[in-house]
Amino acid sequence: MDNKLRNTLIVGIIIVSISVAYYLVIFLPRKEAIRLDQQKYDQLAKERDILESCGVTARKSYVAFQEEWNRTHNAMGYSHFSEMTTHFNKKLNLCVYEGGIANASRWELYIFNAYTNEVLKKFVSFTDLGEEWDESTRNWYDEFNAERTYYFEEI
């Protein structure tokens, strides 16, 4: 009887050991990997939604800017608006877009906060596009580009 009891205890201990080993070595790591994959998926979905929302907001803001420009400058048909570029800056938690206007006498570049339509940076040139800039215009453009890099940087 002692031999049977001893063998039964050994088999029981082996079964429990295998079960614990399976749980610790196979089940828990797999469960953690699935949880991490789900977190990554949720984060990507959230970022996609933010970018989509940023793009929609920026388009609406740019159309409002164009309408206001045409209304205040009586420029229907006389101004050409450039395509806008949209970006969500994670570090600043800010949706920005860049757009511009060109007409016979000048051209302008803007960087806007898409949520408030506030002008963050503006550059104006009173020269033709192919014309050479003087030093102050070149410096102003370089400053604009530095700000553009700040707002449009990738993290």
C-alpha positions in Angstrom: 0.0 0.0 0.0 2.8 2.4 0.7 4.2 1.8 -2.7 0.9 2.6 -4.4 0.5 5.8 -2.3 4.0 6.8 -3.1 3.5 6.3 -6.8 0.2 8.1 -6.7 1.8 11.1 -5.0 4.7 11.1 -7.5 2.2 11.1 -10.4 0.2 13.8 -8.8 3.3 16.0 -8.2 4.4 15.4 -11.8 1.0 16.4 -13.1 0.9 19.6 -11.0 4.5 20.4 -12.0 3.6 20.0 -15.7 0.5 22.2 -15.2 2.4 24.9 -13.4 5.2 24.8 -16.0 2.7 25.0 -18.9 1.0 28.0 -17.2 4.3 29.9 -16.5 6.2 29.0 -19.7 3.5 28.9 -22.4 0.2 30.4 -21.3 1.3 33.6 -19.5 3.8 34.7 -22.2 1.3 34.1 -24.9 -1.4 36.0 -23.0 1.0 38.9 -22.5 2.0 38.9 -26.2 -1.7 39.1 -27.1 -2.3 41.9 -24.6 0.7 43.9 -26.1 -0.5 43.3 -29.6 -4.0 44.6 -28.7 -2.4 47.7 -27.0 -0.4 48.4 -30.2 -3.5 48.0 -32.3 -5.5 50.3 -30.1 -2.7 52.9 -30.1 -2.5 52.8 -33.9 -6.3 53.0 -34.3 -6.2 56.0 -31.9 -3.4 57.7 -33.9 -5.3 57.0 -37.2 -8.4 58.6 -35.7 -6.5 61.6 -34.5 -4.8 62.1 -38.0 -8.1 61.7 -39.7 -9.7 64.2 -37.4 -6.8 66.5 -37.9 -7.1 66.3 -41.7 -10.8 67.0 -41.7 -10.5 69.9 -39.2 -7.6 71.4 -41.3 -9.6 71.2 -44.5 -12.5 73.0 -43.0 -10.3 75.6 -41.5 -8.5 76.2 -44.8 -11.7 76.6 -46.7 -12.9 79.1 -44.0 -9.6 81.0 -44.4 -10.0 81.0 -48.2 -13.5 82.3 -47.9 -12.5 85.0 -45.4 -9.5 86.0 -47.6 -11.8 86.3 -50.7 -14.4 88.3 -48.7 -11.9 90.8 -47.2 -9.7 91.2 -50.2 -12.5 91.2 -52.9 -10.2 88.7 -54.6 -12.6 86.3 -56.2 -10.7 84.8 -59.1 -7.6 86.9 -58.6 -5.8 84.7 -56.0 -4.5 81.2 -56.3 -4.5 79.2 -53.1 -1.9 76.5 -52.8 -2.6 72.9 -51.7 -2.4 72.6 -48.0 -0.2 70.2 -46.1 -1.5 68.8 -42.8 0.5 67.4 -39.9 -0.3 66.3 -36.3 2.6 67.1 -34.0 2.5 64.6 -31.2 5.0 66.5 -29.0 2.9 69.7 -29.1 -0.4 67.8 -29.3 -1.2 70.2 -32.2 -2.8 69.8 -35.6 -1.2 72.2 -38.0 -1.5 72.9 -41.7 0.4 74.9 -44.2 -1.1 76.8 -47.1 -0.4 79.8 -49.3 -1.8 82.4 -51.6 -0.3 83.8 -54.8 -1.6 86.7 -56.9 -0.1 89.3 -59.2 1.6 91.4 -56.6 2.7 89.0 -53.9 2.7 85.5 -52.5 2.2 84.4 -48.9 2.8 81.3 -46.9 1.0 80.5 -43.7 1.2 77.9 -40.9 -2.1 77.5 -39.0 -3.3 75.9 -35.9 -6.1 73.8 -37.4 -8.2 73.8 -34.2 -8.3 77.6 -33.8 -7.3 78.7 -37.3 -4.8 80.9 -35.6 -1.8 81.9 -37.8 1.3 80.5 -36.2 3.7 81.8 -38.7 3.4 83.9 -41.9 5.8 84.7 -44.7 5.0 87.4 -47.4 7.1 88.1 -50.5 6.4 91.1 -52.7 8.5 89.6 -55.5 7.7 87.4 -58.4 8.3 83.7 -57.8 11.3 83.6 -60.0 12.8 86.9 -58.9 15.9 87.0 -56.6 15.3 88.0 -53.0 17.1 90.6 -51.0 18.9 89.5 -47.8 16.1 90.5 -45.4 13.5 88.5 -47.4 15.9 85.5 -47.5 16.4 85.8 -43.7 12.6 86.0 -43.2 12.0 83.0 -45.3 14.8 81.0 -43.5 13.1 81.9 -40.2 9.7 80.8 -41.6 11.3 77.5 -42.7 12.8 77.0 -39.2 9.4 77.4 -37.6 7.9 75.1 -40.3 10.4 72.4 -39.3 9.5 72.9 -35.6 5.8 72.4 -36.2 6.1 69.7 -38.9 8.8 67.6 -37.3 8.3 63.9 -37.0 8.7 62.3 -33.6 
